[in-house]
Amino acid sequence: MIITTEDRARIPRARLPKSVKVLGRAAIEDAMAELKDTAGVTVLIHDQECAAEKRRARRRGKVQVPRTRVWINERICEGCGDCGRKSNCLSVHPVSTEFGRKTRIDQSSCNLDYSCLDGDCPAFMTITSTGKPKHADLPVLEATDVAEPARMAGADSFGMRITGIGGTGIVTISQVLATAAVIDGRHARSLDQTGLAQKGGAVVSDIKITEGVVEQGARIGEGQCDLYLACDPLVATDPKHLSAASPGRTVAVMTTTEIPTGHMVVDTAVSFPAPDAVRRAVDHATRQIVALDSGALATRLFDDEQYANMLLVGAAYQTGLLPMPASAIEEAIALNGVAVDRNVQAFRRGRQAVADPEVLRAVLAGSPFPEAPQLPTGTTELVASVTDDEESELHRLLTVRVGDLIDYQDRRYARTYVDFVKAVALAERAAVGASTELTEAVARHLHKLMAYKDEYEVARLALDPVVDDHITATFGSTSRRYFRLHPPVLRAAGMKRKVALGSWFRPVLSLLRALRRVRGTRLDVFGLQHMRRIERELVDEYRESINAALGLLNEANLAEVHRLAELPDAVRGYEGVKLATVERYRADKARILRELQESADPESTGAGQGR
């Protein structure tokens, strides 16, 4: 028998048999492995309060909310998924950025147990908030500020299906709407099919509202749904849930906010489906669709994505489909007794998003977040040597990355990048015409390899003033910030965990940032590390592989060469995590090059040699 617990001090060890082990929560995987290999009957007891329940208790004021939050510097982040594997937490969201997949903490759903800090990634910070964000609260929206929708005349019975994921308040939304129907003098039946919040399990709530008492089941039958409230895009597109919709009857109100699954969090090869594909699936099954990025809107309005579903309820009301008045819904929100004022405002703002979107946009105008800094001197000239089409995607890609490489090292380093990309552009034009897709792929991924994150680069990105401004906008100007680092010196000394380094450590980071000019020289002491040698080798290997592929390039194999150019996207992480991805990258690179050489015909080979 083994007991794992989040707090070993609360387990009365003296009252347990000596044969029973008591371990910390982090040892649960090892405990399961040990018991699996043990003959006979074994028992594992895990002692920990449900994180979702703890989060609900904090929102209701029953449990004190920790003032320390985890923040990820997305430029330092490699988007490797290691923090998701370490924490088994769905609040570490993968996000698409200019520099590829990164990870962001969803502050609204964060359980504040800090397990994502484990691992070697230096992108993590902890922020202790001591004040309010610098952006002011929005003005109160009165019920009379939004015009009443035109009510759709319907039958005596109304049916709606709400789809979402566990832990986001789907059942609460169902209860609020059913209660509002009763307040309005109607009869309501509801059925909640709940999923596991910790795993992001699907939740489906059906509500039937009738004028009189009707003896019927609460489940919505096939094609019998009047309103399809889609609070999660992926759950909404599941055919077994969508079967309740009808192209001639159903109106869908859906969020476009991308909420990742557990698989997406830990596996970098799995990404969210294309937004158009998600929308088409719902659009084909309904007669009308109202789409709203409720998560982003809730964050902008209330600094909390948890109000996203109530915004959708407001949008649904404004379609005119819901049979009860707004006053009944707001009264039901008050009866629920949780964050009443904000939930009422979320309901009204959701109505406004449909009724007066321009007015809402004007209210939200003016982002509290800073603009990107000016480009370094020399960026424009270097980019113009490759392309002078300022409207092209290639020009945009190069402008961002050339400027970044100048700051990363110097202008000479950026020129080596530009010269190689220019050679690829000429070769692609000669082989396949006006296409720039291959050149764009090389521009992205050569930059990724050349801007490898050594100690100098981590220091530069850690001191980025844009990051500081984002933290100030989110947590307030007086918030205390700590870098969570695991320096190689301490790692070599046997320290297994990161240390918290406060403002006193900034001069050290400033010194490291200034020393980036010695990168690659004999004075580069960090460059002697095994990992740094591999990172430099990867740059040369990539150039050699692209040059070899350009020698074989033609229209028939363009897709394979493009795939070769994008392979560095899989090289992610720090230390051991990165080493594992490097092995896979090299194996895939060798295989694609071999296939290109085997499939090359004499004409294409000859053309490549001539070039």
C-alpha positions as CSV (number, residue, x, y, z in Angstrom):
1,M,0.0,0.0,0.0
2,I,1.3,3.4,-1.0
3,I,-0.3,6.8,-0.1
4,T,0.6,9.8,-2.3
5,T,-0.5,13.3,-1.1
6,E,-0.1,16.9,-1.9
7,D,0.7,17.6,1.8
8,R,2.7,14.9,3.6
9,A,2.3,16.7,6.9
10,R,-1.4,16.0,7.2
11,I,-1.0,12.2,6.9
12,P,-0.8,10.7,10.5
13,R,2.3,8.5,9.8
14,A,2.5,7.3,13.3
15,R,-1.0,5.7,13.1
16,L,-0.1,3.7,9.9
17,P,1.5,0.3,9.6
18,K,5.3,0.5,8.9
19,S,4.8,-1.2,5.5
20,V,2.7,1.7,4.2
21,K,4.7,4.3,2.2
22,V,3.7,7.9,2.3
23,L,5.0,9.9,-0.7
24,G,4.6,13.3,-2.2
25,R,2.3,14.0,-5.1
26,A,5.1,14.1,-7.6
27,A,5.9,10.4,-6.9
28,I,2.5,9.1,-8.1
29,E,3.9,7.8,-11.4
30,D,6.7,5.9,-9.7
31,A,4.2,4.6,-7.1
32,M,2.0,3.2,-9.9
33,A,4.9,1.6,-11.6
34,E,6.1,0.0,-8.4
35,L,2.7,-1.4,-7.6
36,K,2.2,-2.7,-11.1
37,D,5.3,-4.9,-10.7
38,T,4.3,-6.1,-7.2
39,A,2.7,-9.5,-7.0
40,G,-0.6,-9.8,-5.2
41,V,-3.1,-7.2,-4.1
42,T,-1.8,-3.6,-4.0
43,V,-3.5,-0.4,-3.1
44,L,-2.7,3.2,-4.1
45,I,-4.5,6.1,-2.2
46,H,-4.1,9.6,-3.6
47,D,-4.9,12.3,-1.1
48,Q,-5.6,15.6,-2.8
49,E,-8.6,18.0,-3.1
50,C,-10.1,18.2,-6.6
51,A,-8.5,21.2,-8.3
52,A,-11.7,22.2,-10.0
53,E,-13.6,22.1,-6.6
54,K,-10.8,24.2,-5.1
55,R,-11.1,26.7,-7.9
56,R,-14.8,27.0,-7.4
57,A,-14.4,27.5,-3.7
58,R,-11.9,30.3,-4.4
59,R,-14.5,32.0,-6.7
60,R,-17.1,31.8,-4.0
61,G,-14.8,33.3,-1.4
62,K,-14.6,30.1,0.7
63,V,-10.9,29.5,0.1
64,Q,-8.2,32.2,0.1
65,V,-6.8,32.9,-3.4
66,P,-3.0,32.8,-3.6
67,R,-1.5,36.1,-4.8
68,T,1.3,34.4,-6.8
69,R,0.6,33.6,-10.4
70,V,2.7,31.8,-13.0
71,W,3.6,33.6,-16.2
72,I,5.4,32.3,-19.3
73,N,7.6,34.5,-21.4
74,E,6.5,33.3,-24.8
75,R,9.6,34.4,-26.6
76,I,11.7,32.2,-24.3
77,C,9.2,29.3,-24.5
78,E,9.9,26.6,-27.0
79,G,6.4,25.2,-27.0
80,C,7.7,21.7,-26.4
81,G,4.8,20.6,-24.2
82,D,7.1,19.5,-21.3
83,C,5.3,21.7,-18.8
84,G,2.0,20.0,-19.8
85,R,3.5,16.6,-19.3
86,K,5.0,17.5,-15.9
87,S,1.8,19.1,-14.6
88,N,-0.9,17.1,-16.4
89,C,-2.7,20.4,-16.5
90,L,-5.0,21.8,-19.2
91,S,-4.3,25.4,-18.2
92,V,-1.0,25.4,-20.1
93,H,-2.5,26.3,-23.5
94,P,-0.5,25.9,-26.7
95,V,-0.8,29.2,-28.8
96,S,0.2,30.2,-32.3
97,T,2.6,33.1,-32.4
98,E,4.8,34.9,-34.9
99,F,7.6,32.6,-33.8
100,G,5.7,29.4,-33.9
101,R,3.9,27.3,-31.3
102,K,4.3,28.6,-27.7
103,T,2.7,28.0,-24.4
104,R,0.5,30.4,-22.4
105,I,-1.0,30.0,-18.9
106,D,-4.7,30.4,-19.0
107,Q,-5.0,32.5,-15.9
108,S,-8.8,32.0,-15.7
109,S,-8.6,28.2,-15.3
110,C,-5.3,28.0,-13.5
111,N,-5.4,25.8,-10.4
112,L,-2.5,27.6,-8.8
113,D,-0.7,24.5,-7.7
114,Y,2.5,25.6,-9.6
115,S,3.4,22.0,-10.8
116,C,4.0,23.5,-14.3
117,L,7.2,25.1,-12.9
118,D,8.9,21.7,-12.8
119,G,11.4,21.0,-15.6
120,D,14.3,22.9,-17.1
121,C,12.4,25.6,-19.1
122,P,13.7,29.1,-18.3
123,A,10.6,30.8,-19.7
124,F,8.6,30.6,-16.4
125,M,8.2,33.5,-14.1
126,T,6.1,33.9,-10.9
127,I,4.3,37.2,-10.3
128,T,3.0,38.3,-6.9
129,S,0.3,40.8,-7.5
130,T,0.2,43.7,-5.0
131,G,-2.1,46.1,-6.9
132,K,-4.6,46.4,-9.7
133,P,-4.0,46.3,-13.5
134,K,-3.4,49.7,-15.0
135,H,-6.4,49.5,-17.3
136,A,-9.6,50.8,-15.8
137,D,-12.9,48.9,-15.4
138,L,-15.4,49.4,-18.1
139,P,-18.6,51.5,-17.5
140,V,-21.6,49.6,-16.2
141,L,-24.0,48.6,-19.0
142,E,-27.6,49.1,-18.0
143,A,-30.4,46.7,-19.1
144,T,-32.1,49.5,-21.1
145,D,-28.8,50.2,-23.0
146,V,-29.4,47.3,-25.4
147,A,-32.5,47.1,-27.5
148,E,-34.8,44.1,-27.0
149,P,-34.6,41.6,-29.9
150,A,-37.5,40.7,-32.1
151,R,-38.9,37.6,-30.6
152,M,-39.3,34.7,-32.9
153,A,-42.7,33.2,-32.8
154,G,-42.5,29.5,-32.0
155,A,-44.4,26.5,-30.8
156,D,-45.4,25.9,-27.2
157,S,-42.2,23.8,-26.7
158,F,-38.7,25.1,-27.0
159,G,-35.6,22.9,-26.8
160,M,-31.9,23.9,-26.5
161,R,-28.7,22.0,-26.2
162,I,-25.6,23.4,-24.5
163,T,-22.2,21.8,-25.3
164,G,-18.9,22.5,-23.6
165,I,-16.2,21.0,-21.4
166,G,-16.1,20.1,-17.7
167,G,-15.2,22.8,-15.2
168,T,-16.3,25.8,-17.2
169,G,-19.8,26.2,-15.8
170,I,-21.9,24.5,-18.5
171,V,-24.2,22.9,-15.8
172,T,-24.5,26.3,-14.1
173,I,-25.6,27.9,-17.3
174,S,-28.2,25.2,-17.8
175,Q,-29.5,25.7,-14.3
176,V,-29.7,29.5,-14.7
177,L,-31.7,29.2,-17.9
178,A,-34.0,26.5,-16.5
179,T,-34.6,28.7,-13.4
180,A,-35.3,31.7,-15.6
181,A,-38.0,29.8,-17.4
182,V,-39.6,28.9,-14.1
183,I,-39.5,32.5,-12.9
184,D,-41.3,33.4,-16.2
185,G,-44.1,31.0,-15.3
186,R,-43.0,28.2,-17.7
187,H,-42.1,24.6,-17.1
188,A,-38.5,23.4,-17.6
189,R,-36.9,19.9,-17.8
190,S,-33.1,19.5,-18.0
191,L,-30.6,16.7,-18.4
192,D,-26.9,17.2,-17.7
193,Q,-24.4,14.8,-19.0
194,T,-21.2,15.7,-17.3
195,G,-17.5,15.0,-18.2
196,L,-14.3,15.0,-16.2
197,A,-13.1,18.5,-15.7
198,Q,-9.5,17.5,-15.2
199,K,-9.5,15.8,-18.6
200,G,-11.6,18.5,-20.4
201,G,-14.4,15.9,-20.8
202,A,-17.4,16.8,-22.8
203,V,-20.5,18.2,-21.0
204,V,-23.9,18.3,-22.7
205,S,-26.9,19.9,-21.1
206,D,-30.4,19.7,-22.7
207,I,-33.2,22.0,-21.7
208,K,-36.9,21.7,-22.7
209,I,-39.1,24.6,-21.9
210,T,-42.9,24.4,-22.3
211,E,-46.0,26.5,-21.6
212,G,-47.7,23.7,-19.6
213,V,-46.7,20.5,-17.9
214,V,-45.7,17.9,-20.5
215,E,-44.7,14.4,-19.6
216,Q,-41.6,13.9,-21.7
217,G,-38.0,13.1,-21.4
218,A,-35.6,16.0,-21.1
219,R,-33.2,14.8,-23.8
220,I,-33.4,16.6,-27.1
221,G,-34.3,14.2,-29.9
222,E,-32.6,14.1,-33.3
223,G,-33.3,17.3,-35.2
224,Q,-35.4,18.7,-32.4
225,C,-33.1,21.5,-31.2
226,D,-34.2,25.1,-31.6
227,L,-31.0,26.7,-30.1
228,Y,-27.6,25.0,-30.2
229,L,-25.3,26.9,-27.7
230,A,-21.8,25.8,-28.5
231,C,-19.4,26.8,-25.6
232,D,-16.6,24.6,-27.0
233,P,-15.9,24.3,-30.7
234,L,-14.6,20.7,-30.7
235,V,-17.4,19.3,-28.5
236,A,-19.9,21.2,-30.7
237,T,-18.8,19.5,-33.9
238,D,-19.1,16.0,-32.4
239,P,-21.7,14.3,-34.7
240,K,-23.5,12.6,-31.7
241,H,-24.1,16.0,-30.1
242,L,-24.7,17.8,-33.4
243,S,-27.4,15.3,-34.4
244,A,-29.9,17.3,-32.3
245,A,-29.6,20.2,-34.8
246,S,-31.6,20.6,-38.0
247,P,-30.7,22.8,-41.0
248,G,-34.4,23.9,-41.2
249,R,-34.9,24.6,-37.5
250,T,-31.8,25.2,-35.4
251,V,-29.9,28.5,-34.7
252,A,-26.4,28.0,-33.4
253,V,-24.6,30.4,-31.2
254,M,-21.0,29.3,-30.9
255,T,-17.7,30.4,-29.5
256,T,-14.7,30.6,-31.8
257,T,-12.3,30.5,-28.8
258,E,-9.9,27.6,-29.2
259,I,-9.7,25.5,-26.1
260,P,-7.0,22.8,-26.4
261,T,-7.5,19.1,-25.5
262,G,-5.1,17.3,-23.2
263,H,-3.5,15.7,-26.3
264,M,-2.8,19.1,-27.8
265,V,-1.2,20.3,-24.6
266,V,1.5,17.6,-24.5
267,D,1.9,16.7,-28.2
268,T,3.4,19.3,-30.4
269,A,2.4,17.4,-33.5
270,V,-1.3,17.8,-32.7
271,S,-2.9,21.2,-33.3
272,F,-6.4,22.7,-33.3
273,P,-8.5,22.1,-36.5
274,A,-8.7,25.0,-38.9
275,P,-11.4,27.5,-37.8
276,D,-13.1,27.3,-41.1
277,A,-13.5,23.5,-40.8
278,V,-15.0,23.8,-37.3
279,R,-17.5,26.5,-38.4
280,R,-18.5,24.6,-41.6
281,A,-19.4,21.5,-39.5
282,V,-21.8,23.5,-37.4
283,D,-23.0,25.7,-40.3
284,H,-24.1,22.7,-42.4
285,A,-26.2,21.3,-39.5
286,T,-28.1,24.6,-38.7
287,R,-30.0,27.3,-40.5
288,Q,-28.2,30.2,-38.9
289,I,-25.0,30.6,-37.0
290,V,-23.8,33.4,-34.7
291,A,-20.1,33.2,-33.9
292,L,-18.3,35.1,-31.1
293,D,-14.8,34.9,-29.7
294,S,-16.2,34.8,-26.2
295,G,-13.0,33.8,-24.5
296,A,-11.0,36.8,-25.8
297,L,-14.0,39.1,-25.2
298,A,-14.4,37.9,-21.6
299,T,-10.7,38.5,-21.0
300,R,-10.8,42.0,-22.4
301,L,-14.0,42.9,-20.5
302,F,-13.5,41.2,-17.2
303,D,-9.8,40.0,-17.1
304,D,-11.3,36.5,-16.7
305,E,-12.2,34.0,-19.4
306,Q,-14.7,32.3,-17.1
307,Y,-17.4,34.7,-18.1
308,A,-17.2,33.6,-21.7
309,N,-20.2,31.3,-21.5
310,M,-22.5,33.9,-20.0
311,L,-21.5,36.2,-22.9
312,L,-22.7,33.5,-25.2
313,V,-26.0,33.3,-23.3
314,G,-26.4,37.0,-23.9
315,A,-25.7,36.6,-27.6
316,A,-28.2,33.7,-27.7
317,Y,-30.9,35.9,-26.0
318,Q,-30.3,38.6,-28.6
319,T,-31.1,36.2,-31.4
320,G,-34.7,36.3,-30.1
321,L,-35.0,32.6,-29.7
322,L,-35.0,32.3,-25.9
323,P,-38.6,32.3,-24.7
324,M,-38.1,34.1,-21.4
325,P,-37.4,37.8,-20.8
326,A,-34.0,39.2,-19.9
327,S,-35.2,40.2,-16.5
328,A,-36.0,36.6,-15.7
329,I,-32.5,35.5,-16.7
330,E,-30.9,38.3,-14.7
331,E,-33.0,37.3,-11.7
332,A,-31.9,33.7,-12.0
333,I,-28.2,34.9,-12.1
334,A,-28.9,36.7,-8.9
335,L,-30.4,33.6,-7.3
336,N,-27.3,31.6,-8.3
337,G,-25.4,34.0,-6.0
338,V,-21.9,33.8,-7.6
339,A,-20.2,37.0,-9.0
340,V,-23.7,38.3,-9.7
341,D,-22.7,41.8,-10.9
342,R,-20.1,40.5,-13.3
343,N,-22.3,37.7,-14.7
344,V,-25.1,40.2,-15.3
345,Q,-22.7,42.5,-17.1
346,A,-21.4,39.5,-19.1
347,F,-25.0,38.7,-20.1
348,R,-25.6,42.2,-21.2
349,R,-22.3,42.6,-23.0
350,G,-23.1,39.4,-24.9
351,R,-26.4,40.9,-26.0
352,Q,-24.5,44.1,-27.0
353,A,-22.1,42.0,-29.1
354,V,-25.0,41.0,-31.3
355,A,-27.1,44.1,-31.1
356,D,-24.5,46.8,-31.3
357,P,-21.1,45.3,-32.2
358,E,-19.7,48.7,-33.3
359,V,-20.5,50.2,-30.0
360,L,-18.8,47.4,-28.1
361,R,-15.8,47.7,-30.4
362,A,-15.6,51.4,-29.5
363,V,-15.8,50.6,-25.8
364,L,-12.9,48.2,-26.2
365,A,-10.8,50.5,-28.4
366,G,-7.3,51.1,-27.1
367,S,-5.4,48.1,-26.0
368,P,-3.6,48.4,-22.6
369,F,-0.7,46.4,-24.1
370,P,2.3,48.0,-25.7
371,E,3.2,48.1,-29.4
372,A,6.3,46.3,-30.7
373,P,9.5,48.3,-30.5
374,Q,11.1,49.9,-33.5
375,L,13.2,47.8,-35.9
376,P,17.0,47.9,-35.4
377,T,19.1,50.0,-37.8
378,G,19.9,48.2,-41.0
379,T,16.9,45.9,-41.1
380,T,15.1,47.6,-44.0
381,E,18.2,47.5,-46.2
382,L,18.9,43.8,-45.6
383,V,15.3,42.8,-46.3
384,A,15.2,44.8,-49.5
385,S,18.1,42.8,-50.8
386,V,15.8,39.8,-50.9
387,T,12.4,41.3,-51.8
388,D,11.1,44.9,-52.2
389,D,7.4,43.8,-52.3
390,E,6.4,45.3,-48.9
391,E,2.9,43.7,-49.2
392,S,4.3,40.1,-49.5
393,E,4.3,37.6,-46.7
394,L,8.0,37.0,-47.4
395,H,8.8,40.7,-46.8
396,R,6.9,40.6,-43.5
397,L,8.6,37.4,-42.3
398,L,12.0,38.7,-43.1
399,T,11.4,42.1,-41.5
400,V,10.6,40.6,-38.2
401,R,13.3,38.0,-38.2
402,V,16.2,40.1,-39.6
403,G,15.5,42.7,-36.9
404,D,15.5,40.0,-34.3
405,L,18.8,38.5,-35.5
406,I,20.4,41.9,-35.4
407,D,19.4,42.2,-31.7
408,Y,20.3,38.6,-31.1
409,Q,23.9,39.0,-32.3
410,D,24.7,41.8,-34.7
411,R,24.2,42.9,-38.3
412,R,26.8,40.6,-39.7
413,Y,25.1,37.6,-38.2
414,A,21.8,38.8,-39.7
415,R,23.4,39.2,-43.1
416,T,24.5,35.5,-43.2
417,Y,20.8,34.7,-42.7
418,V,19.6,37.1,-45.4
419,D,22.2,35.8,-47.9
420,F,21.1,32.2,-47.5
421,V,17.4,33.1,-47.8
422,K,18.1,35.1,-50.9
423,A,19.9,32.1,-52.5
424,V,16.9,29.9,-51.7
425,A,14.5,32.5,-53.3
426,L,16.6,32.5,-56.5
427,A,16.7,28.7,-56.7
428,E,13.0,28.4,-56.0
429,R,12.2,31.0,-58.7
430,A,14.4,29.2,-61.2
431,A,12.9,25.7,-60.5
432,V,9.2,26.3,-59.9
433,G,8.4,29.9,-60.9
434,A,6.9,32.7,-58.8
435,S,6.1,30.6,-55.7
436,T,7.8,31.8,-52.5
437,E,6.4,29.0,-50.2
438,L,9.7,27.2,-49.9
439,T,11.6,30.5,-49.3
440,E,9.1,31.5,-46.5
441,A,9.6,28.1,-44.8
442,V,13.3,28.4,-44.9
443,A,13.1,32.0,-43.6
444,R,11.0,30.8,-40.6
445,H,13.0,27.8,-39.7
446,L,16.6,29.0,-40.4
447,H,15.8,31.9,-38.0
448,K,14.6,29.4,-35.4
449,L,17.9,27.5,-35.6
450,M,20.1,30.5,-35.7
451,A,18.4,32.2,-32.8
452,Y,18.9,29.3,-30.5
453,K,18.3,30.2,-26.8
454,D,21.6,30.1,-25.0
455,E,22.3,32.0,-21.8
456,Y,22.8,35.3,-23.6
457,E,19.5,35.0,-25.5
458,V,17.5,34.0,-22.5
459,A,18.8,37.0,-20.7
460,R,17.9,39.3,-23.6
461,L,14.4,38.0,-23.9
462,A,13.9,38.0,-20.1
463,L,14.6,41.7,-20.0
464,D,12.4,42.5,-23.0
465,P,10.5,45.7,-22.0
466,V,7.5,44.5,-24.0
467,V,7.2,41.5,-21.6
468,D,7.4,43.9,-18.6
469,D,4.7,46.0,-20.0
470,H,2.4,43.0,-20.6
471,I,2.9,41.9,-17.0
472,T,2.2,45.4,-15.8
473,A,-1.0,45.5,-17.8
474,T,-2.1,42.2,-16.5
475,F,-1.0,42.3,-12.8
476,G,-0.3,45.9,-12.0
477,S,2.8,48.1,-11.9
478,T,3.6,47.2,-8.3
479,S,3.6,43.4,-8.9
480,R,6.8,41.6,-7.8
481,R,8.4,39.5,-10.5
482,Y,10.6,36.5,-10.1
483,F,12.6,34.6,-12.8
484,R,12.3,30.8,-12.3
485,L,15.7,29.5,-13.5
486,H,17.7,26.4,-13.2
487,P,21.3,27.6,-14.0
488,P,23.7,24.9,-15.3
489,V,26.1,25.7,-12.5
490,L,23.4,24.8,-9.9
491,R,22.3,21.8,-11.9
492,A,25.8,20.5,-12.0
493,A,26.0,21.0,-8.3
494,G,23.1,18.6,-7.8
495,M,20.2,21.1,-7.4
496,K,17.2,19.5,-9.0
497,R,14.7,22.4,-8.9
498,K,14.5,25.9,-10.1
499,V,15.3,28.9,-8.0
500,A,13.3,32.1,-7.7
501,L,15.4,35.1,-8.7
502,G,13.9,38.6,-8.0
503,S,14.7,42.1,-9.2
504,W,18.3,41.9,-7.7
505,F,19.1,39.4,-10.5
506,R,18.4,41.9,-13.3
507,P,22.0,43.3,-13.3
508,V,23.3,39.8,-13.9
509,L,20.9,39.3,-16.8
510,S,21.9,42.7,-18.2
511,L,25.5,41.7,-18.1
512,L,24.7,38.4,-19.9
513,R,22.8,40.3,-22.5
514,A,25.7,42.6,-23.1
515,L,28.1,39.7,-23.5
516,R,26.1,38.2,-26.4
517,R,28.7,39.8,-28.7
518,V,31.2,37.1,-27.6
519,R,28.9,34.3,-28.7
520,G,30.8,31.9,-30.9
521,T,34.2,33.3,-30.0
522,R,37.0,31.9,-27.8
523,L,35.6,34.1,-25.0
524,D,32.2,32.3,-25.1
525,V,32.5,30.0,-22.0
526,F,28.9,28.9,-22.4
527,G,29.6,27.8,-26.0
528,L,31.7,24.9,-24.7
529,Q,28.6,23.1,-23.4
530,H,27.5,20.0,-25.3
531,M,24.1,21.5,-26.0
532,R,25.5,24.7,-27.4
533,R,27.8,22.7,-29.8
534,I,24.8,20.8,-31.0
535,E,22.8,23.9,-31.6
536,R,25.6,25.4,-33.7
537,E,25.9,22.2,-35.7
538,L,22.2,22.2,-36.4
539,V,22.5,25.5,-38.3
540,D,25.2,24.2,-40.6
541,E,23.4,20.9,-41.1
542,Y,20.2,22.6,-42.1
543,R,22.0,24.8,-44.6
544,E,23.7,21.8,-46.1
545,S,20.4,19.8,-46.3
546,I,18.6,22.7,-48.0
547,N,21.4,23.2,-50.5
548,A,21.4,19.5,-51.3
549,A,17.6,19.6,-51.8
550,L,17.8,22.7,-54.0
551,G,20.1,20.8,-56.3
552,L,17.2,18.3,-56.9
553,L,14.3,20.8,-56.8
554,N,11.5,20.6,-59.3
555,E,7.7,21.0,-59.4
556,A,7.2,17.3,-58.7
557,N,9.2,17.2,-55.4
558,L,8.5,20.8,-54.2
559,A,6.2,19.4,-51.4
560,E,8.9,17.1,-50.1
561,V,11.6,19.8,-50.1
562,H,9.1,22.1,-48.4
563,R,8.6,19.4,-45.7
564,L,12.4,19.1,-45.3
565,A,12.5,22.9,-44.8
566,E,9.9,22.8,-42.0
567,L,11.5,19.9,-40.1
568,P,13.3,22.2,-37.5
569,D,9.8,23.1,-36.2
570,A,10.1,19.8,-34.3
571,V,13.3,20.8,-32.5
572,R,12.0,22.2,-29.3
573,G,12.7,22.4,-25.6
574,Y,15.8,22.7,-23.4
575,E,18.4,20.2,-22.2
576,G,17.2,16.6,-22.3
577,V,13.9,17.4,-24.0
578,K,15.7,19.2,-26.8
579,L,18.2,16.4,-27.3
580,A,15.4,13.9,-27.8
581,T,13.8,16.1,-30.5
582,V,17.2,16.6,-32.2
583,E,17.6,12.9,-32.7
584,R,14.2,12.6,-34.3
585,Y,14.9,15.7,-36.5
586,R,18.2,14.2,-37.8
587,A,16.5,10.9,-38.6
588,D,13.7,12.5,-40.5
589,K,16.1,14.8,-42.4
590,A,18.3,11.9,-43.5
591,R,15.2,9.9,-44.6
592,I,13.7,12.8,-46.7
593,L,17.1,13.6,-48.3
594,R,17.5,9.9,-49.2
595,E,14.0,9.8,-50.7
596,L,14.7,12.9,-52.8
597,Q,17.9,11.5,-54.1
598,E,16.3,8.2,-55.0
599,S,13.4,9.8,-56.8
600,A,15.4,12.4,-58.7
601,D,15.5,11.9,-62.5
602,P,18.6,12.7,-64.5
603,E,17.2,15.9,-65.9
604,S,16.4,17.5,-62.5
605,T,19.7,16.3,-61.1
606,G,21.6,17.8,-64.1
607,A,19.7,21.1,-63.7
608,G,20.7,21.2,-60.1
609,Q,24.3,20.5,-60.8
610,G,24.3,23.2,-63.5
611,R,22.9,25.7,-61.0
